[in-house]
């Protein structure tokens, strides 16, 4: 199965996304994804050192800046 098909199955569920750079982790509900793995998250929060730092609301993440996408168990 291709990665984008796997990620598309997670639409509507909560995910954590690790970004390139200073180990940024964002958590939110996956709203949509395209063929380049650009993601749209709603109710997104920034997590630093395991602690929710700030609420970001709706964000769009560029696919080439994403390292890891992990589903979150509620």
Biopython code that builds the backbone (N, CA, C, O; Angstrom):
import numpy as np
from Bio.PDB.StructureBuilder import StructureBuilder

atoms = [
    (1, "UNK", "N", (0.846, -1.180, 0.000)),
    (1, "UNK", "CA", (0.000, 0.000, 0.000)),
    (1, "UNK", "C", (0.889, 1.240, 0.000)),
    (1, "UNK", "O", (1.874, 1.298, 0.735)),
    (2, "UNK", "N", (0.547, 2.227, -0.817)),
    (2, "UNK", "CA", (1.307, 3.464, -0.882)),
    (2, "UNK", "C", (1.059, 4.317, 0.350)),
    (2, "UNK", "O", (-0.041, 4.300, 0.903)),
    (3, "UNK", "N", (2.071, 5.066, 0.789)),
    (3, "UNK", "CA", (1.922, 5.873, 2.017)),
    (3, "UNK", "C", (0.761, 6.854, 1.955)),
    (3, "UNK", "O", (0.066, 7.039, 2.953)),
    (4, "UNK", "N", (0.534, 7.490, 0.806)),
    (4, "UNK", "CA", (-0.555, 8.467, 0.751)),
    (4, "UNK", "C", (-1.922, 7.814, 0.903)),
    (4, "UNK", "O", (-2.839, 8.437, 1.439)),
    (5, "UNK", "N", (-2.082, 6.588, 0.450)),
    (5, "UNK", "CA", (-3.352, 5.866, 0.640)),
    (5, "UNK", "C", (-3.562, 5.539, 2.121)),
    (5, "UNK", "O", (-4.679, 5.623, 2.632)),
    (6, "UNK", "N", (-2.480, 5.168, 2.797)),
    (6, "UNK", "CA", (-2.535, 4.854, 4.227)),
    (6, "UNK", "C", (-2.911, 6.104, 5.027)),
    (6, "UNK", "O", (-3.730, 6.035, 5.943)),
    (7, "UNK", "N", (-2.316, 7.234, 4.682)),
    (7, "UNK", "CA", (-2.605, 8.490, 5.376)),
    (7, "UNK", "C", (-4.037, 8.934, 5.081)),
    (7, "UNK", "O", (-4.711, 9.450, 5.972)),
    (8, "UNK", "N", (-4.510, 8.747, 3.867)),
    (8, "UNK", "CA", (-5.883, 9.131, 3.516)),
    (8, "UNK", "C", (-6.904, 8.366, 4.352)),
    (8, "UNK", "O", (-7.989, 8.883, 4.618)),
    (9, "UNK", "N", (-6.579, 7.150, 4.769)),
    (9, "UNK", "CA", (-7.487, 6.382, 5.623)),
    (9, "UNK", "C", (-7.590, 6.979, 7.025)),
    (9, "UNK", "O", (-8.533, 6.680, 7.758)),
    (10, "UNK", "N", (-6.619, 7.828, 7.404)),
    (10, "UNK", "CA", (-6.614, 8.456, 8.729)),
    (10, "UNK", "C", (-7.399, 9.771, 8.761)),
    (10, "UNK", "O", (-7.485, 10.409, 9.810)),
    (11, "UNK", "N", (-7.966, 10.179, 7.633)),
    (11, "UNK", "CA", (-8.748, 11.427, 7.599)),
    (11, "UNK", "C", (-9.904, 11.316, 8.596)),
    (11, "UNK", "O", (-10.628, 10.321, 8.632)),
    (12, "UNK", "N", (-10.049, 12.364, 9.398)),
    (12, "UNK", "CA", (-11.098, 12.389, 10.414)),
    (12, "UNK", "C", (-10.623, 11.929, 11.779)),
    (12, "UNK", "O", (-11.345, 12.072, 12.766)),
    (13, "UNK", "N", (-9.408, 11.374, 11.850)),
    (13, "UNK", "CA", (-8.885, 10.924, 13.136)),
    (13, "UNK", "C", (-7.743, 11.835, 13.594)),
    (13, "UNK", "O", (-7.222, 12.642, 12.824)),
    (14, "UNK", "N", (-7.376, 11.685, 14.849)),
    (14, "UNK", "CA", (-6.327, 12.510, 15.441)),
    (14, "UNK", "C", (-4.960, 11.914, 15.127)),
    (14, "UNK", "O", (-4.759, 10.704, 15.238)),
    (15, "UNK", "N", (-4.008, 12.788, 14.726)),
    (15, "UNK", "CA", (-2.657, 12.364, 14.400)),
    (15, "UNK", "C", (-1.635, 13.299, 15.039)),
    (15, "UNK", "O", (-1.930, 14.455, 15.344)),
    (16, "UNK", "N", (-0.425, 12.773, 15.233)),
    (16, "UNK", "CA", (0.725, 13.584, 15.620)),
    (16, "UNK", "C", (1.666, 13.610, 14.428)),
    (16, "UNK", "O", (1.914, 12.587, 13.790)),
    (17, "UNK", "N", (2.190, 14.806, 14.135)),
    (17, "UNK", "CA", (3.073, 14.980, 12.990)),
    (17, "UNK", "C", (4.390, 15.571, 13.469)),
    (17, "UNK", "O", (4.412, 16.628, 14.098)),
    (18, "UNK", "N", (5.496, 14.879, 13.167)),
    (18, "UNK", "CA", (6.818, 15.403, 13.499)),
    (18, "UNK", "C", (7.352, 16.123, 12.273)),
    (18, "UNK", "O", (7.376, 15.573, 11.173)),
    (19, "UNK", "N", (7.782, 17.368, 12.481)),
    (19, "UNK", "CA", (8.257, 18.209, 11.395)),
    (19, "UNK", "C", (9.779, 18.306, 11.410)),
    (19, "UNK", "O", (10.408, 18.098, 12.448)),
    (20, "UNK", "N", (10.368, 18.621, 10.258)),
    (20, "UNK", "CA", (11.801, 18.884, 10.172)),
    (20, "UNK", "C", (12.124, 20.126, 10.991)),
    (20, "UNK", "O", (11.249, 20.952, 11.252)),
    (21, "UNK", "N", (13.376, 20.253, 11.391)),
    (21, "UNK", "CA", (13.795, 21.445, 12.122)),
    (21, "UNK", "C", (14.038, 21.132, 13.578)),
    (21, "UNK", "O", (14.648, 20.116, 13.911)),
    (22, "UNK", "N", (13.564, 22.002, 14.441)),
    (22, "UNK", "CA", (13.820, 21.889, 15.881)),
    (22, "UNK", "C", (12.875, 20.911, 16.569)),
    (22, "UNK", "O", (12.332, 21.217, 17.631)),
    (23, "UNK", "N", (12.678, 19.757, 15.981)),
    (23, "UNK", "CA", (11.842, 18.696, 16.554)),
    (23, "UNK", "C", (10.453, 19.203, 16.925)),
    (23, "UNK", "O", (9.983, 18.986, 18.042)),
    (24, "UNK", "N", (9.801, 19.875, 15.984)),
    (24, "UNK", "CA", (8.443, 20.347, 16.198)),
    (24, "UNK", "C", (7.479, 19.181, 16.051)),
    (24, "UNK", "O", (7.567, 18.409, 15.097)),
    (25, "UNK", "N", (6.566, 19.058, 16.994)),
    (25, "UNK", "CA", (5.517, 18.048, 16.913)),
    (25, "UNK", "C", (4.182, 18.775, 16.996)),
    (25, "UNK", "O", (3.954, 19.592, 17.889)),
    (26, "UNK", "N", (3.311, 18.465, 16.052)),
    (26, "UNK", "CA", (1.969, 19.033, 16.038)),
    (26, "UNK", "C", (0.971, 17.901, 16.164)),
    (26, "UNK", "O", (1.186, 16.809, 15.637)),
    (27, "UNK", "N", (-0.126, 18.166, 16.867)),
    (27, "UNK", "CA", (-1.178, 17.172, 17.029)),
    (27, "UNK", "C", (-2.496, 17.819, 16.664)),
    (27, "UNK", "O", (-2.777, 18.941, 17.086)),
    (28, "UNK", "N", (-3.304, 17.123, 15.885)),
    (28, "UNK", "CA", (-4.598, 17.648, 15.492)),
    (28, "UNK", "C", (-5.385, 16.617, 14.726)),
    (28, "UNK", "O", (-4.922, 15.498, 14.508)),
    (29, "UNK", "N", (-6.583, 17.002, 14.317)),
    (29, "UNK", "CA", (-7.452, 16.128, 13.537)),
    (29, "UNK", "C", (-7.152, 16.323, 12.060)),
    (29, "UNK", "O", (-7.197, 17.441, 11.548)),
    (30, "UNK", "N", (-6.846, 15.223, 11.379)),
    (30, "UNK", "CA", (-6.513, 15.277, 9.960)),
    (30, "UNK", "C", (-7.781, 15.562, 9.154)),
    (30, "UNK", "O", (-8.724, 14.770, 9.154)),
    (31, "UNK", "N", (-7.784, 16.701, 8.473)),
    (31, "UNK", "CA", (-8.943, 17.126, 7.693)),
    (31, "UNK", "C", (-8.834, 16.651, 6.238)),
    (31, "UNK", "O", (-9.805, 16.172, 5.652)),
    (32, "UNK", "N", (-7.613, 16.797, 5.662)),
    (32, "UNK", "CA", (-7.422, 16.355, 4.281)),
    (32, "UNK", "C", (-5.939, 16.138, 3.995)),
    (32, "UNK", "O", (-5.070, 16.597, 4.737)),
    (33, "UNK", "N", (-5.675, 15.426, 2.898)),
    (33, "UNK", "CA", (-4.310, 15.134, 2.455)),
    (33, "UNK", "C", (-4.330, 15.040, 0.930)),
    (33, "UNK", "O", (-5.319, 14.600, 0.344)),
    (34, "UNK", "N", (-3.231, 15.457, 0.288)),
    (34, "UNK", "CA", (-3.156, 15.342, -1.168)),
    (34, "UNK", "C", (-2.050, 14.366, -1.573)),
    (34, "UNK", "O", (-1.452, 13.708, -0.722)),
    (35, "UNK", "N", (-1.783, 14.280, -2.878)),
    (35, "UNK", "CA", (-0.799, 13.316, -3.389)),
    (35, "UNK", "C", (0.629, 13.627, -2.955)),
    (35, "UNK", "O", (1.487, 12.745, -2.987)),
    (36, "UNK", "N", (0.896, 14.870, -2.548)),
    (36, "UNK", "CA", (2.235, 15.257, -2.088)),
    (36, "UNK", "C", (2.371, 15.152, -0.574)),
    (36, "UNK", "O", (3.374, 15.587, -0.009)),
    (37, "UNK", "N", (1.373, 14.579, 0.083)),
    (37, "UNK", "CA", (1.291, 14.436, 1.536)),
    (37, "UNK", "C", (1.264, 15.780, 2.256)),
    (37, "UNK", "O", (1.683, 15.876, 3.410)),
    (38, "UNK", "N", (0.766, 16.830, 1.571)),
    (38, "UNK", "CA", (0.452, 18.068, 2.271)),
    (38, "UNK", "C", (-0.755, 17.775, 3.143)),
    (38, "UNK", "O", (-1.722, 17.168, 2.682)),
    (39, "UNK", "N", (-0.709, 18.200, 4.399)),
    (39, "UNK", "CA", (-1.773, 17.886, 5.345)),
    (39, "UNK", "C", (-2.509, 19.139, 5.793)),
    (39, "UNK", "O", (-1.913, 20.208, 5.921)),
    (40, "UNK", "N", (-3.801, 18.999, 6.029)),
    (40, "UNK", "CA", (-4.592, 20.048, 6.659)),
    (40, "UNK", "C", (-5.083, 19.495, 7.996)),
    (40, "UNK", "O", (-5.862, 18.543, 8.040)),
    (41, "UNK", "N", (-4.612, 20.112, 9.093)),
    (41, "UNK", "CA", (-5.028, 19.715, 10.438)),
    (41, "UNK", "C", (-5.924, 20.788, 11.028)),
    (41, "UNK", "O", (-5.687, 21.982, 10.838)),
    (42, "UNK", "N", (-6.952, 20.359, 11.742)),
    (42, "UNK", "CA", (-7.794, 21.293, 12.494)),
    (42, "UNK", "C", (-7.624, 20.993, 13.975)),
    (42, "UNK", "O", (-7.234, 19.888, 14.351)),
    (43, "UNK", "N", (-7.915, 21.974, 14.808)),
    (43, "UNK", "CA", (-7.736, 21.862, 16.267)),
    (43, "UNK", "C", (-6.301, 21.456, 16.598)),
    (43, "UNK", "O", (-6.073, 20.650, 17.500)),
    (44, "UNK", "N", (-5.339, 22.012, 15.869)),
    (44, "UNK", "CA", (-3.933, 21.648, 16.033)),
    (44, "UNK", "C", (-3.324, 22.324, 17.263)),
    (44, "UNK", "O", (-3.641, 23.469, 17.586)),
    (45, "UNK", "N", (-2.447, 21.588, 17.935)),
    (45, "UNK", "CA", (-1.683, 22.125, 19.063)),
    (45, "UNK", "C", (-0.216, 21.780, 18.856)),
    (45, "UNK", "O", (0.115, 20.751, 18.267)),
    (46, "UNK", "N", (0.665, 22.655, 19.349)),
    (46, "UNK", "CA", (2.100, 22.420, 19.282)),
    (46, "UNK", "C", (2.535, 21.719, 20.560)),
    (46, "UNK", "O", (2.149, 22.121, 21.658)),
    (47, "UNK", "N", (3.340, 20.672, 20.416)),
    (47, "UNK", "CA", (3.824, 19.914, 21.568)),
    (47, "UNK", "C", (5.340, 20.065, 21.658)),
    (47, "UNK", "O", (6.065, 19.782, 20.704)),
    (48, "UNK", "N", (5.805, 20.517, 22.826)),
    (48, "UNK", "CA", (7.236, 20.679, 23.072)),
    (48, "UNK", "C", (7.570, 19.940, 24.360)),
    (48, "UNK", "O", (6.951, 20.183, 25.396)),
    (49, "UNK", "N", (8.553, 19.035, 24.299)),
    (49, "UNK", "CA", (8.961, 18.236, 25.449)),
    (49, "UNK", "C", (7.787, 17.492, 26.083)),
    (49, "UNK", "O", (7.699, 17.394, 27.307)),
    (50, "UNK", "N", (6.886, 16.968, 25.251)),
    (50, "UNK", "CA", (5.750, 16.193, 25.731)),
    (50, "UNK", "C", (4.633, 17.019, 26.343)),
    (50, "UNK", "O", (3.680, 16.459, 26.885)),
    (51, "UNK", "N", (4.730, 18.341, 26.267)),
    (51, "UNK", "CA", (3.743, 19.226, 26.872)),
    (51, "UNK", "C", (3.075, 20.072, 25.797)),
    (51, "UNK", "O", (3.754, 20.629, 24.935)),
    (52, "UNK", "N", (1.747, 20.172, 25.842)),
    (52, "UNK", "CA", (1.027, 20.992, 24.871)),
    (52, "UNK", "C", (1.309, 22.461, 25.161)),
    (52, "UNK", "O", (0.929, 22.991, 26.205)),
    (53, "UNK", "N", (1.987, 23.108, 24.209)),
    (53, "UNK", "CA", (2.465, 24.467, 24.423)),
    (53, "UNK", "C", (1.440, 25.517, 24.025)),
    (53, "UNK", "O", (1.125, 26.409, 24.813)),
    (54, "UNK", "N", (0.914, 25.418, 22.798)),
    (54, "UNK", "CA", (-0.054, 26.425, 22.353)),
    (54, "UNK", "C", (-0.995, 25.845, 21.309)),
    (54, "UNK", "O", (-0.660, 24.894, 20.602)),
    (55, "UNK", "N", (-2.160, 26.430, 21.231)),
    (55, "UNK", "CA", (-3.176, 26.033, 20.265)),
    (55, "UNK", "C", (-2.956, 26.802, 18.965)),
    (55, "UNK", "O", (-2.755, 28.016, 18.985)),
    (56, "UNK", "N", (-2.993, 26.095, 17.834)),
    (56, "UNK", "CA", (-2.756, 26.718, 16.537)),
    (56, "UNK", "C", (-4.008, 26.785, 15.676)),
    (56, "UNK", "O", (-4.037, 27.525, 14.693)),
    (57, "UNK", "N", (-5.030, 26.036, 16.020)),
    (57, "UNK", "CA", (-6.259, 26.034, 15.226)),
    (57, "UNK", "C", (-6.094, 25.224, 13.959)),
    (57, "UNK", "O", (-5.726, 24.050, 14.008)),
    (58, "UNK", "N", (-6.368, 25.852, 12.814)),
    (58, "UNK", "CA", (-6.292, 25.180, 11.517)),
    (58, "UNK", "C", (-4.938, 25.474, 10.877)),
    (58, "UNK", "O", (-4.553, 26.636, 10.747)),
    (59, "UNK", "N", (-4.207, 24.418, 10.473)),
    (59, "UNK", "CA", (-2.892, 24.588, 9.849)),
    (59, "UNK", "C", (-2.766, 23.697, 8.621)),
    (59, "UNK", "O", (-3.382, 22.635, 8.537)),
    (60, "UNK", "N", (-1.958, 24.152, 7.675)),
    (60, "UNK", "CA", (-1.612, 23.353, 6.498)),
    (60, "UNK", "C", (-0.119, 23.076, 6.577)),
    (60, "UNK", "O", (0.685, 23.997, 6.722)),
    (61, "UNK", "N", (0.247, 21.802, 6.481)),
    (61, "UNK", "CA", (1.643, 21.386, 6.588)),
    (61, "UNK", "C", (2.123, 20.891, 5.229)),
    (61, "UNK", "O", (1.478, 20.055, 4.595)),
    (62, "UNK", "N", (3.245, 21.409, 4.800)),
    (62, "UNK", "CA", (3.797, 21.013, 3.514)),
    (62, "UNK", "C", (4.447, 19.636, 3.628)),
    (62, "UNK", "O", (5.226, 19.378, 4.545)),
    (63, "UNK", "N", (4.120, 18.774, 2.698)),
    (63, "UNK", "CA", (4.550, 17.378, 2.749)),
    (63, "UNK", "C", (6.048, 17.165, 2.832)),
    (63, "UNK", "O", (6.493, 16.227, 3.493)),
    (64, "UNK", "N", (6.853, 18.018, 2.171)),
    (64, "UNK", "CA", (8.291, 17.782, 2.184)),
    (64, "UNK", "C", (8.945, 18.207, 3.497)),
    (64, "UNK", "O", (10.147, 18.005, 3.667)),
    (65, "UNK", "N", (8.191, 18.788, 4.431)),
    (65, "UNK", "CA", (8.712, 19.146, 5.748)),
    (65, "UNK", "C", (8.296, 18.155, 6.826)),
    (65, "UNK", "O", (8.629, 18.336, 7.997)),
    (66, "UNK", "N", (7.573, 17.114, 6.441)),
    (66, "UNK", "CA", (7.062, 16.135, 7.398)),
    (66, "UNK", "C", (8.020, 14.959, 7.490)),
    (66, "UNK", "O", (8.440, 14.406, 6.474)),
    (67, "UNK", "N", (8.365, 14.577, 8.733)),
    (67, "UNK", "CA", (9.230, 13.419, 8.964)),
    (67, "UNK", "C", (8.397, 12.181, 9.276)),
    (67, "UNK", "O", (8.666, 11.097, 8.759)),
    (68, "UNK", "N", (7.375, 12.348, 10.132)),
    (68, "UNK", "CA", (6.636, 11.203, 10.661)),
    (68, "UNK", "C", (5.189, 11.578, 10.930)),
    (68, "UNK", "O", (4.910, 12.675, 11.413)),
    (69, "UNK", "N", (4.265, 10.674, 10.620)),
    (69, "UNK", "CA", (2.843, 10.854, 10.915)),
    (69, "UNK", "C", (2.416, 9.647, 11.741)),
    (69, "UNK", "O", (2.570, 8.505, 11.309)),
    (70, "UNK", "N", (1.874, 9.909, 12.944)),
    (70, "UNK", "CA", (1.491, 8.837, 13.855)),
    (70, "UNK", "C", (0.046, 9.019, 14.294)),
    (70, "UNK", "O", (-0.316, 10.097, 14.765)),
    (71, "UNK", "N", (-0.804, 7.974, 14.150)),
    (71, "UNK", "CA", (-2.166, 8.083, 14.678)),
    (71, "UNK", "C", (-2.145, 8.134, 16.200)),
    (71, "UNK", "O", (-1.314, 7.486, 16.837)),
    (72, "UNK", "N", (-3.065, 8.909, 16.783)),
    (72, "UNK", "CA", (-3.140, 9.066, 18.238)),
    (72, "UNK", "C", (-4.345, 8.282, 18.748)),
    (72, "UNK", "O", (-5.459, 8.423, 18.245)),
    (73, "UNK", "N", (-4.096, 7.459, 19.752)),
    (73, "UNK", "CA", (-5.176, 6.703, 20.397)),
    (73, "UNK", "C", (-5.897, 7.612, 21.388)),
    (73, "UNK", "O", (-5.256, 8.280, 22.199)),
    (74, "UNK", "N", (-7.215, 7.638, 21.326)),
    (74, "UNK", "CA", (-7.996, 8.455, 22.285)),
    (74, "UNK", "C", (-8.337, 7.687, 23.520)),
    (74, "UNK", "O", (-8.985, 8.221, 24.420)),
]
sb = StructureBuilder()
sb.init_structure("model")
sb.init_model(0)
sb.init_chain("A")
sb.init_seg("    ")
for serial, (resi, resn, name, xyz) in enumerate(atoms, 1):
    if name == "N":
        sb.init_residue(resn, " ", resi, " ")
    sb.init_atom(name, np.array(xyz, "f"), 0.0, 1.0, " ", f" {name:<3s}", serial, name[0])
structure = sb.get_structure()
